[in-house]
């Protein structure tokens, strides 16, 4: 036994039913875990990324009840009874979301590590407003950091997706944002 854990009581796992990507999942996890850790380690949904784990980079952004939240700052225990949407649930089955298509077409990511956070924030914006100004897009994505790009292609991809959602040419119509 390690010296640090001597005498420390063993924590038992908590059991919760979490609604993730439109489905209920029974999950057992350490009560000290963040939602980010529960998603990645206990549910094997690794699209949501570990970044700074301080709420400063946006890599771990998920939607909770339709609103972008930094999953590194939310305890798994706080996730009971809410609708959680991760990058794995952004697309409809076999049909990418308009944002994902635009990202690919415009080369809006280089390494792609930050992309899930950007896409989740942008999807929340487009769910509220399919005609956002460039300034609104910049503001919405202001909490997301990318180390590879100059952000221009990301902004252009959001604008292209918004245009396609407005004119009905998005493959999934944006109905599952």
Backbone as CSV, one residue per row, in Angstrom:
resi,resn,N_x,N_y,N_z,CA_x,CA_y,CA_z,C_x,C_y,C_z
1,UNK,0.859,-1.187,0.000,0.000,0.000,0.000,0.891,1.230,0.000
2,UNK,0.579,2.210,-0.817,1.388,3.426,-0.860,1.180,4.225,0.412
3,UNK,2.214,4.962,0.766,2.172,5.754,1.982,1.039,6.788,1.932
4,UNK,0.780,7.369,0.758,-0.232,8.426,0.613,-1.643,7.907,0.876
5,UNK,-1.889,6.629,0.647,-3.251,6.117,0.807,-3.464,5.381,2.113
6,UNK,-2.416,5.247,2.922,-2.578,4.559,4.206,-3.602,5.284,5.062
7,UNK,-4.538,4.553,5.575,-5.541,5.121,6.461,-6.648,5.883,5.751
8,UNK,-6.515,6.115,4.455,-7.548,6.829,3.708,-8.678,5.862,3.387
9,UNK,-9.914,6.269,3.637,-11.031,5.362,3.330,-11.172,5.169,1.823
10,UNK,-11.464,3.973,1.414,-11.688,3.690,-0.004,-13.020,4.305,-0.421
11,UNK,-13.011,5.008,-1.527,-14.246,5.599,-2.039,-14.946,4.580,-2.927
12,UNK,-16.208,4.410,-2.694,-16.952,3.514,-3.560,-17.469,4.308,-4.752
13,UNK,-17.760,3.609,-5.784,-18.276,4.260,-6.981,-19.737,4.622,-6.795
14,UNK,-20.131,5.703,-7.439,-21.538,6.072,-7.465,-22.130,5.537,-8.762
15,UNK,-23.404,5.269,-8.728,-24.102,4.761,-9.908,-25.109,5.818,-10.331
16,UNK,-25.034,6.195,-11.585,-25.941,7.204,-12.121,-26.389,6.782,-13.511
17,UNK,-27.546,7.301,-13.905,-28.004,7.158,-15.280,-27.823,8.521,-15.931
18,UNK,-26.928,8.575,-16.912,-26.652,9.826,-17.612,-27.252,9.771,-19.011
19,UNK,-27.863,10.861,-19.410,-28.406,10.973,-20.757,-27.335,11.605,-21.636
20,UNK,-26.736,10.785,-22.487,-25.642,11.240,-23.340,-25.984,10.921,-24.787
21,UNK,-25.964,11.943,-25.607,-26.229,11.801,-27.039,-27.563,11.121,-27.323
22,UNK,-28.557,11.481,-26.525,-29.911,11.012,-26.751,-30.229,9.645,-26.185
23,UNK,-29.281,9.036,-25.474,-29.518,7.716,-24.895,-29.155,7.731,-23.421
24,UNK,-29.897,6.955,-22.630,-29.582,6.817,-21.215,-28.526,5.736,-21.031
25,UNK,-27.536,6.051,-20.189,-26.439,5.123,-19.911,-26.279,4.985,-18.403
26,UNK,-26.289,3.754,-17.916,-26.011,3.514,-16.514,-24.499,3.467,-16.351
27,UNK,-23.974,4.338,-15.472,-22.535,4.484,-15.334,-22.160,4.436,-13.855
28,UNK,-21.087,3.741,-13.550,-20.518,3.714,-12.203,-19.166,4.418,-12.270
29,UNK,-18.959,5.406,-11.391,-17.710,6.159,-11.439,-17.352,6.704,-10.071
30,UNK,-16.099,7.050,-9.921,-15.589,7.662,-8.699,-16.270,9.019,-8.545
31,UNK,-16.831,9.332,-7.389,-17.577,10.588,-7.229,-16.725,11.849,-7.364
32,UNK,-15.415,11.699,-7.363,-14.531,12.863,-7.521,-14.273,13.205,-8.985
33,UNK,-14.717,12.368,-9.898,-14.423,12.579,-11.314,-15.240,13.720,-11.906
34,UNK,-14.591,14.414,-12.834,-15.299,15.428,-13.613,-16.108,14.739,-14.698
35,UNK,-17.031,15.475,-15.271,-17.794,14.932,-16.399,-16.850,14.535,-17.527
36,UNK,-15.819,15.326,-17.778,-14.827,14.992,-18.801,-14.238,13.605,-18.554
37,UNK,-13.848,13.326,-17.325,-13.260,12.033,-16.994,-14.282,10.906,-17.107
38,UNK,-15.505,11.160,-16.695,-16.550,10.140,-16.804,-16.798,9.810,-18.277
39,UNK,-16.909,10.838,-19.113,-17.150,10.607,-20.539,-16.019,9.799,-21.162
40,UNK,-14.795,10.212,-20.916,-13.638,9.587,-21.562,-13.279,8.231,-20.954
41,UNK,-13.224,8.163,-19.638,-12.693,6.975,-18.976,-13.745,5.906,-18.689
42,UNK,-14.939,6.331,-18.344,-15.960,5.364,-17.952,-16.944,5.048,-19.073
43,UNK,-17.122,6.000,-19.998,-18.056,5.775,-21.098,-17.332,5.568,-22.425
44,UNK,-16.016,5.753,-22.429,-15.167,5.578,-23.609,-15.563,6.490,-24.767
45,UNK,-16.084,7.665,-24.442,-16.395,8.689,-25.439,-15.215,9.655,-25.457
46,UNK,-14.233,9.343,-26.279,-12.964,10.065,-26.242,-12.885,11.246,-27.197
47,UNK,-13.977,11.576,-27.847,-13.979,12.744,-28.729,-13.818,14.040,-27.963
48,UNK,-14.363,14.109,-26.774,-14.191,15.269,-25.908,-12.774,15.206,-25.375
49,UNK,-12.015,16.286,-25.534,-10.576,16.248,-25.262,-10.181,16.853,-23.925
50,UNK,-9.157,16.247,-23.335,-8.464,16.853,-22.196,-7.631,17.983,-22.760
51,UNK,-7.744,19.136,-22.181,-6.882,20.247,-22.578,-6.168,20.736,-21.342
52,UNK,-6.528,21.912,-20.914,-5.879,22.520,-19.747,-6.415,21.986,-18.428
53,UNK,-7.628,21.454,-18.435,-8.345,20.997,-17.247,-8.536,22.102,-16.208
54,UNK,-8.490,23.348,-16.682,-8.701,24.518,-15.827,-9.825,25.404,-16.348
55,UNK,-10.493,24.972,-17.418,-11.570,25.763,-17.985,-11.111,26.937,-18.822
56,UNK,-9.910,26.851,-19.376,-9.369,27.983,-20.122,-9.194,27.747,-21.614
57,UNK,-9.267,26.488,-22.079,-8.946,26.238,-23.490,-10.142,25.837,-24.346
58,UNK,-11.199,25.314,-23.757,-12.395,24.944,-24.512,-12.354,23.579,-25.167
59,UNK,-11.250,22.839,-25.057,-11.144,21.536,-25.725,-12.173,20.532,-25.225
60,UNK,-12.639,20.704,-24.008,-13.560,19.728,-23.396,-15.027,20.153,-23.483
61,UNK,-15.346,21.110,-24.339,-16.709,21.626,-24.421,-17.696,20.550,-24.867
62,UNK,-18.779,20.449,-24.116,-19.925,19.611,-24.464,-21.162,20.491,-24.328
63,UNK,-22.286,20.012,-24.799,-23.541,20.732,-24.594,-24.295,20.069,-23.454
64,UNK,-24.717,20.874,-22.505,-25.560,20.395,-21.410,-26.863,21.172,-21.505
65,UNK,-27.932,20.423,-21.763,-29.243,21.040,-22.022,-29.129,22.119,-23.098
66,UNK,-28.322,21.838,-24.119,-28.180,22.717,-25.270,-27.196,23.860,-25.113
67,UNK,-26.625,24.010,-23.941,-25.693,25.110,-23.691,-24.265,24.595,-23.587
68,UNK,-23.301,25.291,-24.195,-21.904,24.858,-24.091,-21.402,24.939,-22.647
69,UNK,-20.773,23.868,-22.213,-20.196,23.803,-20.862,-18.823,23.147,-20.959
70,UNK,-17.933,23.589,-20.103,-16.600,22.999,-20.030,-16.676,21.782,-19.114
71,UNK,-16.576,20.601,-19.702,-16.794,19.374,-18.934,-15.705,19.125,-17.900
72,UNK,-14.581,19.822,-17.997,-13.540,19.679,-16.975,-13.909,20.413,-15.695
73,UNK,-14.907,21.279,-15.757,-15.333,22.052,-14.586,-16.656,21.568,-13.998
74,UNK,-17.211,20.502,-14.579,-18.491,19.952,-14.123,-18.220,18.579,-13.520
75,UNK,-18.696,18.353,-12.325,-18.557,17.028,-11.736,-19.519,16.053,-12.405
76,UNK,-19.100,14.813,-12.525,-19.991,13.793,-13.050,-21.270,13.721,-12.241
77,UNK,-21.154,13.915,-10.925,-22.332,13.886,-10.046,-23.343,14.970,-10.388
78,UNK,-22.886,16.063,-10.969,-23.780,17.169,-11.336,-24.488,16.915,-12.664
79,UNK,-24.223,15.787,-13.277,-24.707,15.521,-14.629,-25.940,14.632,-14.676
80,UNK,-26.465,14.328,-13.531,-27.674,13.534,-13.417,-28.872,14.395,-13.831
81,UNK,-29.729,13.885,-14.688,-30.960,14.586,-15.036,-30.816,15.684,-16.070
82,UNK,-29.664,15.746,-16.746,-29.480,16.735,-17.809,-29.206,16.006,-19.120
83,UNK,-29.400,16.714,-20.218,-29.114,16.160,-21.537,-27.703,16.572,-21.922
84,UNK,-26.826,15.593,-22.100,-25.429,15.846,-22.455,-25.235,15.464,-23.915
85,UNK,-24.631,16.358,-24.675,-24.324,16.072,-26.082,-22.826,16.247,-26.271
86,UNK,-22.168,15.203,-26.765,-20.745,15.253,-27.052,-20.540,15.303,-28.563
87,UNK,-19.301,15.448,-28.974,-18.996,15.480,-30.400,-19.471,14.200,-31.093
88,UNK,-19.462,13.079,-30.380,-19.939,11.824,-30.981,-21.419,11.881,-31.320
89,UNK,-22.162,12.766,-30.672,-23.595,12.881,-30.914,-23.978,14.075,-31.763
90,UNK,-22.988,14.766,-32.334,-23.303,15.951,-33.134,-23.968,15.577,-34.456
91,UNK,-23.454,14.556,-35.109,-24.005,14.133,-36.399,-25.208,13.231,-36.196
92,UNK,-26.021,13.136,-37.232,-27.062,12.114,-37.251,-26.396,10.836,-37.753
93,UNK,-27.006,9.679,-37.516,-26.380,8.443,-37.997,-26.029,8.526,-39.481
94,UNK,-24.776,8.317,-39.777,-24.254,8.292,-41.146,-24.353,9.616,-41.895
95,UNK,-24.702,10.701,-41.213,-24.795,12.004,-41.884,-24.092,13.037,-41.006
96,UNK,-22.966,13.560,-41.474,-22.274,14.563,-40.662,-23.100,15.836,-40.508
97,UNK,-22.864,16.535,-39.413,-23.496,17.833,-39.198,-22.921,18.809,-40.218
98,UNK,-23.673,19.821,-40.561,-23.222,20.836,-41.526,-21.886,21.444,-41.117
99,UNK,-21.659,21.605,-39.836,-20.373,22.145,-39.369,-19.228,21.190,-39.668
100,UNK,-19.454,19.902,-39.452,-18.407,18.927,-39.721,-18.056,18.892,-41.200
101,UNK,-19.064,18.975,-42.052,-18.830,18.987,-43.493,-18.049,20.233,-43.897
102,UNK,-18.470,21.381,-43.405,-17.785,22.633,-43.744,-16.351,22.634,-43.229
103,UNK,-16.139,22.118,-42.049,-14.781,22.015,-41.493,-13.887,21.225,-42.435
104,UNK,-14.377,20.086,-42.876,-13.594,19.242,-43.766,-13.334,19.892,-45.108
105,UNK,-14.352,20.486,-45.687,-14.207,21.106,-47.004,-13.227,22.271,-46.994
106,UNK,-13.235,23.057,-45.911,-12.402,24.249,-45.857,-11.063,24.024,-45.153
107,UNK,-10.830,22.818,-44.678,-9.584,22.549,-43.968,-9.464,23.394,-42.708
108,UNK,-10.550,23.436,-41.929,-10.603,24.325,-40.775,-9.819,23.809,-39.574
109,UNK,-9.269,22.628,-39.671,-8.435,22.149,-38.564,-7.139,21.601,-39.130
110,UNK,-6.125,21.692,-38.318,-4.847,21.099,-38.714,-4.648,19.806,-37.938
111,UNK,-4.270,19.890,-36.678,-4.107,18.634,-35.926,-5.467,18.073,-35.504
112,UNK,-6.471,18.942,-35.337,-7.830,18.514,-35.014,-8.130,18.347,-33.541
113,UNK,-7.147,18.489,-32.678,-7.364,18.247,-31.253,-8.414,19.187,-30.667
114,UNK,-8.397,20.437,-31.074,-9.334,21.423,-30.525,-10.693,21.400,-31.220
115,UNK,-10.774,20.732,-32.344,-11.990,20.779,-33.170,-13.275,20.396,-32.445
116,UNK,-13.302,19.332,-31.639,-14.559,19.000,-30.962,-15.118,20.154,-30.128
117,UNK,-14.262,20.842,-29.403,-14.726,21.973,-28.594,-15.264,23.100,-29.450
118,UNK,-14.548,23.430,-30.517,-15.026,24.465,-31.436,-16.370,24.063,-32.042
119,UNK,-16.473,22.814,-32.486,-17.705,22.361,-33.138,-18.893,22.385,-32.179
120,UNK,-18.679,22.006,-30.938,-19.791,22.005,-29.983,-20.242,23.432,-29.670
121,UNK,-19.305,24.345,-29.492,-19.678,25.747,-29.267,-20.397,26.316,-30.482
122,UNK,-19.858,26.047,-31.670,-20.471,26.570,-32.894,-21.861,25.978,-33.115
123,UNK,-22.046,24.702,-32.771,-23.368,24.093,-32.966,-24.400,24.738,-32.050
124,UNK,-23.988,25.104,-30.847,-24.919,25.802,-29.939,-25.297,27.158,-30.512
125,UNK,-24.321,27.853,-31.069,-24.600,29.147,-31.696,-25.577,28.986,-32.856
126,UNK,-25.321,28.018,-33.736,-26.182,27.848,-34.916,-27.562,27.320,-34.552
127,UNK,-27.685,26.670,-33.415,-29.012,26.246,-32.951,-29.847,27.460,-32.555
128,UNK,-29.183,28.498,-32.079,-29.870,29.738,-31.683,-30.026,30.705,-32.845
129,UNK,-29.055,30.712,-33.767,-29.000,31.739,-34.807,-28.312,31.169,-36.040
130,UNK,-29.059,30.934,-37.106,-28.446,30.419,-38.327,-27.919,31.541,-39.221
131,UNK,-27.937,32.758,-38.719,-27.383,33.872,-39.480,-26.517,34.748,-38.568
132,UNK,-25.535,34.139,-37.904,-24.715,34.927,-36.983,-23.734,35.822,-37.746
133,UNK,-23.455,36.962,-37.181,-22.433,37.840,-37.745,-21.058,37.249,-37.446
134,UNK,-20.060,37.723,-38.156,-18.688,37.284,-37.878,-18.338,37.590,-36.419
135,UNK,-18.795,38.747,-35.949,-18.512,39.145,-34.566,-19.155,38.174,-33.569
136,UNK,-20.380,37.734,-33.860,-21.059,36.784,-32.975,-20.318,35.443,-32.953
137,UNK,-19.814,35.028,-34.098,-19.062,33.774,-34.171,-17.772,33.897,-33.361
138,UNK,-17.064,35.009,-33.549,-15.824,35.241,-32.807,-16.099,35.237,-31.306
139,UNK,-17.178,35.882,-30.900,-17.523,35.929,-29.474,-17.852,34.540,-28.947
140,UNK,-18.650,33.778,-29.692,-19.041,32.438,-29.246,-17.834,31.515,-29.116
141,UNK,-16.892,31.653,-30.019,-15.735,30.759,-30.032,-14.551,31.327,-29.252
142,UNK,-14.749,32.456,-28.602,-13.667,33.143,-27.900,-13.027,32.340,-26.787
143,UNK,-13.732,31.375,-26.234,-13.173,30.554,-25.161,-12.444,29.317,-25.652
144,UNK,-12.374,29.147,-26.968,-11.688,27.996,-27.545,-10.328,28.428,-28.077
145,UNK,-9.324,27.656,-27.737,-7.959,27.970,-28.158,-7.475,26.897,-29.126
146,UNK,-6.842,27.358,-30.195,-6.217,26.469,-31.170,-4.757,26.881,-31.279
147,UNK,-3.877,25.929,-31.205,-2.444,26.213,-31.304,-1.922,26.117,-32.738
148,UNK,-2.727,25.610,-33.665,-2.230,25.346,-35.021,-2.650,26.375,-36.065
149,UNK,-3.841,26.923,-35.950,-4.364,27.747,-37.040,-4.457,29.206,-36.653
150,UNK,-4.771,30.017,-37.620,-4.999,31.436,-37.376,-6.472,31.742,-37.219
151,UNK,-7.306,30.742,-37.072,-8.742,30.848,-36.804,-9.594,31.240,-38.014
152,UNK,-9.019,31.797,-39.063,-9.814,32.265,-40.197,-10.630,31.132,-40.822
153,UNK,-10.008,29.986,-41.072,-10.729,28.860,-41.690,-11.846,28.349,-40.769
154,UNK,-11.631,28.414,-39.467,-12.668,27.997,-38.520,-13.877,28.922,-38.639
155,UNK,-13.625,30.227,-38.666,-14.717,31.199,-38.800,-15.439,31.011,-40.132
156,UNK,-14.683,30.801,-41.190,-15.290,30.597,-42.508,-16.138,29.326,-42.537
157,UNK,-15.699,28.280,-41.862,-16.464,27.027,-41.819,-17.791,27.220,-41.089
158,UNK,-17.788,27.979,-40.011,-19.038,28.248,-39.288,-19.973,29.056,-40.177
159,UNK,-19.436,30.036,-40.885,-20.269,30.843,-41.795,-20.844,29.988,-42.916
160,UNK,-20.038,29.083,-43.479,-20.527,28.202,-44.547,-21.624,27.279,-44.027
161,UNK,-21.415,26.702,-42.847,-22.438,25.831,-42.263,-23.723,26.615,-42.002
162,UNK,-23.593,27.823,-41.499,-24.768,28.655,-41.242,-25.532,28.919,-42.534
163,UNK,-24.797,29.236,-43.598,-25.435,29.484,-44.898,-26.193,28.244,-45.363
164,UNK,-25.583,27.084,-45.246,-26.225,25.840,-45.680,-27.446,25.506,-44.825
165,UNK,-27.372,25.800,-43.538,-28.541,25.569,-42.680,-29.676,26.512,-43.062
166,UNK,-29.337,27.748,-43.395,-30.367,28.728,-43.789,-31.022,28.348,-45.103
167,UNK,-30.213,27.933,-46.086,-30.793,27.675,-47.402,-31.217,26.222,-47.607
168,UNK,-31.091,25.416,-46.565,-31.595,24.046,-46.633,-30.707,23.073,-47.369
169,UNK,-29.456,23.427,-47.655,-28.577,22.505,-48.373,-27.692,21.675,-47.448
170,UNK,-27.837,21.847,-46.130,-27.082,21.008,-45.189,-27.636,19.600,-45.254
171,UNK,-26.760,18.609,-45.229,-27.159,17.214,-45.379,-28.185,16.804,-44.302
172,UNK,-27.980,17.273,-43.063,-28.895,16.841,-42.018,-29.879,17.937,-41.632
173,UNK,-29.819,19.051,-42.312,-30.774,20.128,-42.051,-30.571,20.807,-40.717
174,UNK,-29.550,20.366,-39.966,-29.266,20.996,-38.690,-30.291,20.701,-37.608
175,UNK,-31.136,19.710,-37.845,-32.221,19.445,-36.906,-31.745,18.793,-35.620
176,UNK,-30.528,18.256,-35.628,-30.041,17.554,-34.444,-28.929,18.323,-33.764
177,UNK,-29.003,19.639,-33.791,-27.969,20.467,-33.166,-28.227,20.548,-31.689
